[in-house]
Amino acid sequence: MLIKDFYTIQSITTFDENTIHAHIQLNKNHKVFDGHFIGNPVTPGVCMIQTIKEITQDYVKASLFLQHISNVKFTALINPFKNSNLVLELSIIQENNTIKVKNITKFTDGTIALKCNGTFVKK
């Protein structure tokens, strides 16, 4: 984990060989929230992208390097004091050394917070 103690995986549900849902809990007391932003903590987008990468790495059992990311849309602020539990819906397609990921991150009430597509390569 690049950002130690940033989140904890609560559970991972596998729907088929390409689709998983990862239930995570953000550590609302993590130091990253001290400066992003003071008095109104918001989860940095780069931290969410890193979380997606790490969960995907665990699933494909390989170290990954982010090659390309597209269609990144934050549709709700992820404030860990209001919504620390998230569901990351990941569609993971493996093509040789390339891993393509479609992500939808939701709050537990179903509100979509983030959508993005990423292409990773195995290191």
C-alpha positions as CSV (number, residue, x, y, z in Angstrom):
1,M,0.0,0.0,0.0
2,L,1.6,3.2,-1.2
3,I,-0.4,5.4,1.2
4,K,-0.1,3.4,4.4
5,D,-3.4,3.1,6.4
6,F,-5.4,5.3,3.9
7,Y,-8.1,2.7,3.6
8,T,-9.1,-0.8,4.7
9,I,-10.7,-3.4,2.5
10,Q,-13.8,-4.6,4.2
11,S,-14.7,-7.2,1.6
12,I,-14.4,-8.1,-2.1
13,T,-17.2,-9.8,-4.0
14,T,-16.4,-11.5,-7.3
15,F,-19.2,-11.6,-9.8
16,D,-17.4,-13.2,-12.7
17,E,-13.8,-13.4,-13.9
18,N,-13.9,-9.7,-14.9
19,T,-16.1,-8.0,-12.3
20,I,-15.5,-7.3,-8.6
21,H,-16.9,-5.0,-6.0
22,A,-14.5,-3.9,-3.3
23,H,-16.0,-2.5,-0.2
24,I,-13.5,-0.2,1.5
25,Q,-13.4,2.1,4.5
26,L,-11.4,5.3,4.4
27,N,-9.4,6.2,7.4
28,K,-10.9,9.6,8.2
29,N,-8.1,10.3,10.6
30,H,-5.4,9.8,8.0
31,K,-2.9,12.7,7.7
32,V,-3.7,13.3,4.0
33,F,-7.0,14.9,5.1
34,D,-5.1,17.4,7.4
35,G,-4.3,19.6,4.4
36,H,-6.9,18.6,1.8
37,F,-8.8,20.6,2.9
38,I,-8.6,22.1,6.4
39,G,-12.0,22.1,8.0
40,N,-13.6,20.4,4.9
41,P,-11.7,17.2,4.2
42,V,-12.0,15.9,0.6
43,T,-10.4,12.7,-0.6
44,P,-7.7,13.6,-3.2
45,G,-8.4,12.2,-6.6
46,V,-4.9,10.8,-7.0
47,C,-5.5,8.8,-3.8
48,M,-8.6,7.2,-5.3
49,I,-6.8,6.3,-8.5
50,Q,-4.0,4.7,-6.4
51,T,-6.7,2.7,-4.5
52,I,-8.1,1.5,-7.7
53,K,-4.6,0.4,-8.9
54,E,-3.9,-1.4,-5.6
55,I,-7.1,-3.3,-5.6
56,T,-6.6,-4.3,-9.2
57,Q,-3.0,-5.4,-8.5
58,D,-4.3,-7.7,-5.8
59,Y,-6.9,-9.1,-8.1
60,V,-4.5,-9.8,-11.0
61,K,-1.7,-10.7,-8.7
62,A,0.8,-8.5,-10.5
63,S,2.5,-5.1,-10.0
64,L,1.0,-2.5,-12.3
65,F,2.0,0.8,-13.8
66,L,-0.6,3.3,-14.8
67,Q,-0.3,3.9,-18.6
68,H,-3.4,5.9,-19.3
69,I,-6.5,7.1,-17.6
70,S,-9.5,8.6,-19.2
71,N,-13.1,9.7,-18.6
72,V,-12.3,10.7,-15.0
73,K,-15.5,12.2,-13.5
74,F,-15.9,13.1,-9.9
75,T,-19.6,13.5,-9.4
76,A,-19.6,13.9,-5.6
77,L,-17.0,15.0,-3.1
78,I,-15.7,12.1,-1.0
79,N,-15.7,13.6,2.5
80,P,-14.4,10.8,4.8
81,F,-16.4,12.1,7.7
82,K,-19.7,11.9,5.8
83,N,-19.0,8.9,3.5
84,S,-16.0,6.8,4.7
85,N,-17.5,3.5,3.3
86,L,-17.2,3.2,-0.4
87,V,-18.0,0.5,-3.0
88,L,-15.6,0.3,-6.0
89,E,-17.2,-1.6,-8.8
90,L,-14.4,-2.7,-11.1
91,S,-14.6,-4.3,-14.5
92,I,-11.1,-5.8,-15.2
93,I,-10.1,-7.0,-18.6
94,Q,-6.7,-8.6,-19.0
95,E,-5.0,-8.6,-22.5
96,N,-1.5,-10.1,-22.2
97,N,0.5,-7.5,-20.2
98,T,-2.3,-4.9,-20.4
99,I,-5.0,-4.5,-17.8
100,K,-8.0,-2.4,-18.6
101,V,-10.2,-1.2,-15.7
102,K,-13.6,0.5,-15.7
103,N,-14.4,1.9,-12.3
104,I,-17.5,3.2,-10.7
105,T,-17.1,4.3,-7.1
106,K,-20.2,4.7,-5.0
107,F,-21.3,5.7,-1.5
108,T,-23.2,3.0,0.3
109,D,-26.5,4.8,-0.5
110,G,-25.8,4.3,-4.2
111,T,-24.6,7.8,-5.0
112,I,-21.9,7.7,-7.7
113,A,-18.8,9.6,-6.6
114,L,-16.3,8.7,-9.3
115,K,-16.2,7.1,-12.7
116,C,-13.0,6.4,-14.7
117,N,-11.3,4.1,-17.1
118,G,-7.7,3.1,-16.7
119,T,-5.1,1.2,-18.6
120,F,-2.3,-0.4,-16.7
121,V,0.6,-2.5,-17.8
122,K,2.3,-5.2,-15.8
123,K,5.7,-4.3,-14.5
